Amino acid sequence: MRTETMRRLDRWLGKISLWSGRLIAPLLSQGPPLERRVVVTKFFGLGSLLQTYRLLDALRAEGYEVAVLTFKNNIPFGKQMRGPVHFIPIDPSSPIRFVRSSWQAARAMNQWRPQVYLDLELFSYYSALLGILSNAPVRVAFFSVIRPRLFYMTHRVRLNTFVHISHNYLQFARPLVAADTFEKAARRFQPKEIFKEIPPSDCSAPYVVFAPYGSDTLGGLKIWPNGHWRRLAMLLTKKHPQVKIFIVGAPSDLAESEKLTQAINHPNVENLVGRTSLDALFRLLAHAALTIAIDSFPFHLSTLLGRPTIGLFGPETPVHYGPGDQPRSVALTAGVHCSPCINIYAGKVSELACTNNVCLQQILPEQVMQTIETHGWPA
């Protein structure tokens, strides 16, 4: 199912499902909860799942057993991260598989018998339902008066949009871990502390990665224009003729990427859209001389790999979703008055019903090139 379809169903059926869950949950129970077992729930956004690294580190340091409840397609990459010992999958590929895998996940959680359920989704009724069905006595979630989710939570966490999302997630660990453990998890992490291992490079020559697409592009609002990418490629290949440029994205982005590649029409530019697995993308970004991306999973991954990274932000705020404390990553914005406009309290839609992302259109290729030269990239 499409992301937008799932969010609409969540809004329409959410409250009814919570009341139904209260009736069903006792039937699933397999006994009292086991101490120091935690379920961490994060579905939407592979980049957001990546940003749980501080929380997972704190829980691991205190000896908690952690299971991650997430979409099936997120799991191969999730296994690259340090922390969770096993995953509970949800398959959203069709309505039937979604319902069946949700029921299976509820049963799996009851067999595992968690003491704590940490819901990192932003005000989702569906993740709240699974929390009820888990029968965990402690259920923690972000709270909003706009979508209060009724009786679901036993403990609330404030979502602070003026603080980076990784630190917001870390707040879930505050009552569960010692103060010094919490403070250690708030530090700046090195890549080897986040990922189990960094794979070797397949390419000996220096290269730059363009990531123009994302899995959740908010109806195109987060897209930088093709003409800007083309102009940037021309400036970059002229300044650094020895550097190759790889364009990455999902198979659904193939048609757009072919248009972009044809428009650039340069022998140093290669289109890898739809041809890279998550493992291959991980390897590619881990050794790139520079990655330029919209606000998307490749941006977050490249940033936490410690590689030179430029992120292009408009509808979303880089304060909340940007580089954070990573010194080799830069977020560029146009600084227009209406940006950011995405309301995370209302299903991540534009408060302005925007259909014309001038906030990204006004970030010019020359500005990006100036940032590249200021930092001495690619080196």
Protein Blocks (a to p, Z undefined) as FASTA:
>chain_A
ZZklmmmmmmmmmmmmmmmmmmmmmmmpgbjcdehiacdddfehjklmmmmmmmmmmmmm
nopacdddddfklmmmmmmpghifbdcdddfkbmklmmmmmmmmmmmmmmnopabdcdfb
ghiaklmmmmmmnopabdcddddfklnopmmpmbdcdddfkbcfklmmmmmmmmmpcfkl
mmmmmmccdfklmpmbdcddfbfbdcddddfbcfblggolmpccfklmmmmmmmmmmmmm
mbccdddddfklmmmmmmmmmmnopakbccfehiacfklmmmmmmmgfbdcddddfklmm
mmmnopacddddfkbcfklmmnmjafkbccddehiakbcfbdfknopaafklpabdfklm
mmcfklmmmmmmmnopaZZ
